[in-house]
């Protein structure tokens, strides 16, 4: 087998292999050549070449999201590393294990005007779980004195021994740092950065390894929930309890616990599209339910205990409501962190939701005398009827498009959703329980949605569809510069010729300032991009065309497909705002 000559590169590659990091996304460069040689010449690794580092990092994030295991990105020195930052921040807030491997210049070449150098150490320090700054290997010639030293050094053997000992110290330090970084990513489920300095020559290879790095195993602490009896007493005495679920992986919670929760008439469970939780007694489409509430109804909904788990919550309305009418207690269940989203956090229960429910729900008392759930179930049913009535009378618009689109996705698909308008419209509809829904809600940015979806499609055998807006799609158009897109991958772009969400927010619409700097209106479409990158392109500009086109869109094809749906930007905001008025 061929290996890079540099011991440090061998060490990084071997430890990644020992830690079972299989997927390696490489962007081209020279300084990272030793890593590229090491990864691509070992059949254990599945290597991908993606030119644009921002797309590469989100592609890796999509793979790691699906596999729930670390995925590595490899880049050269300089600004290449900075292009990883959006995905690193998303991984940080979404608890996705991403391992950044950045090649660097030696320390003595940094800050002196040498090309393609920046200060790479700790560059992600505010959004990273661990930064490992490795040390440069000593080379044989570093131990050889020059002519001026020969008269002074009487015992060259002693100098070789001292330098050999220093190299052993460097090797030991590097091994510890690499182990620590990858272990943190594995345990805490998030991004880590390993910065790796290389000296030239960079392309030399050898046929045998010169290092055998030590593998440091992960220590797992025994699981225990503290103060369980105290939680049980408070829960059992409360008659109004709300569970609010943010971003949550599919099938994370055992079905028996969902059924157990549903038996309690004092508990209502609000879920979002990204919660991936489905039960007839739960409350999806949060905004549909709470937007029309009167002041008295808002107060009535105020829970004694709010129990939250999962990642970020999409609904602004539920956040506003619970900040205004704060629960007496807010408990959050998460292994790592508890955000004080509603400014009344009392308990951080350091466990997975399934661990907590296993220990907790078997001991709780069920309140069958409370009217809390029945009252809100009646409101939910009333809202749903009005929702259906409203859909039957609206014109072709973003709202009607999402209604048709979400009903047309075949069962057992993975649905990746872009941010901004796309995820907020999706929240208003009940979707099929067989769909698995993902969205980059860690930072809620429009960047990287397409790249993430493609990474997801590569990592998962299930077919994937991305639902996105025009700005988000165009912003990440380099995502299609990718040779790994499966032919069953589908993209649906809702093109309302700009940032349609800004027309919904308060502001002065239909002015030159608004059109240019907020909505950023345009006349672009995606057809030429599809032609360039080899996707089948289809489009729809009205309701009848959409219904006929989407019936065939998910059928098998030799290429991935994109469907672009055009909507009239001047009425989309009115249709949505009138929806909430109609619900009242």
N, C-alpha and C positions, 0 to 999 in steps of 0.2 A: 504494500500500500504506500501511497505517496503522502508525506507529511510536510508541513512548513518547517523550515530549518530552525526558526526562532522558538526557543523553549517556552516562552510566555504564550505564544499562539497555540502551541501544543497543549499547554496546561488549560487554557480556556476551553478549547474544543473537547478535550477529554473529560473535563468536569461537567460540561453541558451534557455530554453523552451519559455520564454516570448518573446525572440527575434526571435523565429521561426527557430532556428537551429535544424534541424530534423535529419540529418545524422551524426552519431558519429562513428569514426573509432578508435577502441581500440586495443592497443598492450598489451600483458600480463605483469603483474608486481604486486608488493605488495604495494608500496608506493601510487600508483594510485587506490588502492582498493576502497576508499570511493567514488571516481568519477565513477568507474565501477559499483559499487552497485547502485548508484543513477541513472545513465543513463539506465542500463539494466533492472531495475525494474519499469520503466515508459513506458507504451505502446505508448506514444507520439513519442518516439525516435525510429529511425531505426538504430540499432547497428550492427557493423561488427567487427569481430575479425581477425586481421591480425598480424602475429608474427613479421615480419621484419618491423621495423619502417620506413626505407627508402621507401619500397614498400607501406606501409600504407599511408604515406604522399602523394605520387604520386597518389595512388588510390583515396584519398580524393580530391586531386587537380582535377582529372578527373571528379568527381561528381560535384564539385563546378563550374568547367568550363562549364558543360552542364546546370546546374540549375541556374547559375548566382546568387547564394546566398551562404552565409557562410556555410562551412562544417568544423566540428571539428575533430581534432586528439587528442588522449589521451595517454600519456605514463607515465612510472615510472620515477624515478629520475636517475641521472647519465648519462652515455654515450648514453642511449636510445634517449635522447633529441637531441643530435648532429646528429643523423641519419636523422632527419627531415630537416636538413639544405638545401640539394639540392632542395627539393620541395619548401621550404620557399623562396629560391632565385628565383626559377622559378615563383612562385606566385607573388613575388614582381615586377618582370619585365614584367609579363604578365597580371597584374591587375586582379588576381583571389583571391576571398575572402576565405582565409584559416585561421582557428582559432586554434592555438596551445595551448593545455591545458597540462601543464607539472606539475606533482607532484614533490615535493621537500622535503628535510629534513628540520627540523627547523634550524634557523640560528646558534644556538649554537652548532650544530653538524657538521657544514661545516668548512672545513679547519683544522680539528683536527685528521684526519686519519680514520674517520668513513667510513664504506663501502658504495659503490655505491653513492658517492657524488662528484659533481663537482660544479664550480661556475656557476649556471644556470641563475642568474639574468642578463638580457640584453645580453644574449648570441648571439642573432641575430641582434645586434644593427645597423649594417650597411645595413641590408636587411629586415627591418621590419617597419611597419607603426606605431605600438604602442606596447610598452612593459609595461605590468602591473605586478608589483611585489607585490603580496598580503601579508597580515600580518597574522601571526599565531593566531588562536583563543586562548583566555584565558579559561582555564578549571576551574571547581569549586574548585579543590584542590589548584589552584594557589592563591586563596583568603584565605586559611586556614593557619594561622601562625604556625611555629613549636614551640617546648617547650621553646626554648631560647627566643622567641619573646613575650611569654605570659606575663611576668612581665612588659614588656615595653609598650605593646599595652593595653591601658585602655578601648578603645572603639572599639570593634571588628566590631560593626555595621558600624562605619565610614569607616573602611578599606574595608568592603564588598561594600559599596556604591561607594568608589573611584574606586575599581576594576571593579564594574559593569559599571560605567561610562566609564572607559577605554575600556571595551569590546564593549560598544555601539559605541565608537569612531572608534575602529577597524572594526566593522561591517559596519559602514557608509563609512569608507575609502574603504573597499573591494568592497562594492556595487558600489561606484562611479567608481572605476578602472575597474571593469568588464563591467559596462555599457559603459564607455568611449571606451574600447578596441573593443567591439563588434560593437558599433556605427561607429567607424572609419572603420572597415572592411566592414560594410554595405555601408557607404557613399563613401569611397575612393577606394573600390574594391581591396583589397589586404590583405596580411597576417598580423596577430597580434599574440602576444604571451602573455599568461596569466600564470604566474608562481605561483604555489599554494603549500605552505608549510603545511604539515600535521604531527601531532604528533601521536604516538601510544597511544591506540590501534586503528587499522585501519579498522577492520572488523565488529565492533559493529553496530547494526542497531536499528532503532526505527520505530514505526508505525505512528507517527505524526511529522509534520514539526515543528521546533522550530523557524524558521525565515520566514519572509515575505518580501523579498527584494524589494526595490523601483525600478521601471522600468523608466529609463530616456529616453524619446522619442527623436527622431532625429529632428533637426531643419534644414529645407531645405530653402536655400536662393532663392529668385526669380531669374529666368533666364533672363539674358540680355547680348547682345553682344555689347561691347563698340566699338566706332569708326567705325560703320558699313558703314557710308557714305564714309569714307576714303578708306575702302576696295573696295567699289563699284566703286569709281573713278579710282583707280589703275587697277582694273580688266577690266573695260570697255575700258580703253585706251590701254591695252596690246593686241598684235596680236599673241603672241606665249605663250601659257599657258600649263603647264603640271600638271596633277594630278597623284600622286603616292600613291598607297594604300598598306599598310603593312598588318599585321595580322588583320583580321576583322571578327566579328561574322556573320554567315549567316542571311540574311533578316534584317540587321541593318539599311539599307538605303531604304527609300521608292522608289518604282519603278519609280514614276513620276519624281523624281529628277535625276535618272540615264538617263531617256529619255530626260530630259531638258538639261543635260550636253551634250548628244550625238548630239543635234541640233546645237551646236556651232562649226564651222569649225576651230576656233582658239584654240581649246582645244583637247589635246590627254590624254587619261587615261591609265596609265600603271598599270596592276594588277598582282598579284602573285597568285599562287595556294591557299595560305592561306588567300587571300583577300575575297574569297567567293562572288565576284562580277562578274556578267556575262552580257555582252551586245555585240551585233554584231559589234559595232563601237569601242569597247575598245581594248586594246593591251595586251593580256596575253603573257606568254612565253617571258619575257623581254630579257633574254640572247640570245635567238634565233634571236631577232630583232637587238640588239645593238652590239653583239660580232664582227660581220664582218665590222663595220662601218669604213670608212676612216676618216682621221683627219678633212677633210672639212665637212663630214656628221655629225661628232660629234659636230662640232661648230654650224652647222645648227640646230641641235636638242636642243641646249641650250635655255631654256625658259626664257621669261621675268619674269614670276611668276611661282614658283613651289608651289603647294598646296599639302600637305601631310596629311593623317590621317591613323589611325590604328596603330598597334604595330610594332614590328621589321620587317625590310625588309631583305629578304633572299639573293637577288641578290647582289653579290659583284661587278658585272660589272656596275650596275646602280649607285651604291655608288661611285665607282671610276670615272665614267663618270661625275657625277654631282659635284664632288669635283674638277675635272679638269676644267670643263666648268660650273662654278657656275651660277645659276640663279641670276637675279638682285634682286629678293626678294624671300624668302622662308617663307611661312606661314604654321604653323602646327595647326591642330584642335584637341584638346583633353581636357577633363575636368581637368586632373591632371598635365601633364608634356609635355614639348616640347623638344625633343632631337635635339641638333644642329649637326645632322648627317653629313651635307654637309658644315659646317663651314660658313654658310651665313644666319642663322635664323634671321628673322626680326620681325615676329609677332607670338605670341602664343595666339590663339583664344580659350578661355576657354569655350568650349561647346562640346556637342556630335556632331558628323558629321551630324546627321539628324536634330538636332536643328539649326546648322549653315546653312545647305542647305535650310531649311524651311524659315529662315529669309533672306537669301542672294539671292538665285537663282531666286526667284520671281521678283527681282528688277534688275537683270543684263541684259545687252544688248547682243544680239547674233550676233557674227561676221560671216556672211555668205560669206564674200569676201576674207577671209584668205585661203591660200593654205596649211597651216601648217598641218592640219589633213589629207588632201587628199594625200599629199606627203608621209607621213609616212604610210598611209594605203596601198599605192602601194608597199612600201618596205615590209610591213607585209605580204602581199599576196605572194610576190616573195619568201620570206623566207619560208613560209609554203609549197609552192610547192617544194622547194629544200629539206625541211625536209622530206616530204613524199617520194621523190625520193631516198633519202639516206637510209631511213628505209628499202626500198625494196631490198637493195643490201648488207646489213650487215649480218655477221654471228651471231649465238647464243651468246649473251653477255648481260651485264647489260642493255645496251641501248635497245636492242630488247625485253628483258624481260619486261621492264617498258612499252613499247608500247603495248604488248599483255595484260599485267596485268591491266593497267588502262582502256583499252577498255572492259574488261571482268567484271568489278565490276557492279552489278545490280544498277538500278536507286534507288534513295532515301536512299542510304546507308550513314552512317557516316564514313568518311575515316580519320583515325589517321595515321600520317606519322612520322616515326623515323627521327632523325637528320642525319647529315653528308651526305653521298651519296644519301640516300633515298629521302630526300626532294629536293635535287638539281636535280636529274634525273626527279622527278615528275614535277618540274618547267618547263621542256622543252616540256610538252605536254598539249594540250587543253583537259580538262576533262569535263565530263557531268555536266551540270549546276544543276542537282538535287542532286549531291553529296555535303555533308557538310564536309569541310576539316579543320583539326586541327593538330597542331604540337607544341611541346614545344620550341618555338623560343625565350622565354624570356632570357634564358641562352644558348640555342642551344646545350645543353649537350646530350650525348647518354644515360645517366642514366634516368630511370623512364618512358621511352616511353611505355613499355608494361603495367606497372602498371596504368599509366594515361588512356590508352586505355580501360583497363578493368573497371576502375571507370566510364568512359564515358558510356560504354556498360550497366553498372548496372543502371545508372541514366536516360538513354534515351530509349524509347521504340523502336526506330529505330535500325535495325541491324548495327553492327559496324565491320569494317575490319581495322586491323593494318598492314601497310606496313613498314617493317624495315629491316635493315641489320643484318648480323650474329653477329658482335661484340656487337651491341646495344642489341640484343635479349639475347645473352648469359650473358651479363653484368647484365641484369635485370631479370634473370631466376627465381628468387624467387617470381616474380610477379605471377607466376602460382601456387604458394602455397596460394591458394585463393579459398574459397568454394562458391564464388558468381558469377563465370563466366557464363554468359548466354550461352545456347547451340547454339544460332545463331551467336556467336562471332567467327570471323575468323582472323587468323594471316597468313601473307605471309612473309616469311623470304628469302631474296635474299642473298645467301651464296656464297661469292667470296673468302672464306678462309682467311679473314683478313680485315684490314682497307683499302679497295680499294681506298678511296679518296686520300690517301697519294701517290698513284701511279700517280695521276693526277697532284698533286702539284709538283713544282720544287724540285728536289732532286736526289740523286744518287740511282737509282733503281737496283734491282737484286744483291745486296751485302748482306753479312751476317748481317752487321750492320742495313741496311734498313729493311730487312725481320724480324729481331728480335725486333727492338725497335720502328719502325715506322708502318710498315704494320702489325706487330704482326701476322704473318701467322700461321694457325692451320689446323687441319684435323678433327675438331669436327662437328657433326651434331646434330639435335634437336630431333631425334627419341626417345632416351631413356628418355629425359625430358618429352616428350608427354606421354610415357608409364607410367612414375611415377606419373604424375599429371592428367591423365585421359583425354587427348585430342586425337582425331583422327589425325593420322599423314599420310601425303601424300608427295611425292617428285617428282621432275622432273629434268632431267639432260640435256635435249636437247629441241629444238624448237617443235618438233612433240609431244613429251610427254607432254610438257607444255600445248599445245593447247587442247589436249584431256583431260588432268587432270583438267584444270581450268574450263572447261564447267560444270563439276559436282561439283566443289568445293563449290559453293554457294548454293547448294540445301539443303533442310532441313535435319537435323540430330539430333540424341539424345545427342550428345556431341559437344562441340566446336571443331573446326578443325584448323590444322596448315598445310600449304603447304610450303615446303622448296624447293627453286629453286636454283640449283647449276649452277654457271657460271664460265668460264675459266678466272682466275685472270690475266693471262699473256697478254690478248688482250683487256680487258675492257677499260684500259686507252687509248690505241691507237684508239679504235672505237670512244670514246668520243672526243678526241682531233681532230681526222680527221673530225668529224662532223662539228666543227666550221670552219675548213679549207674549207670544201665542201660548206658551206653556202656563202663563199666569191666568 
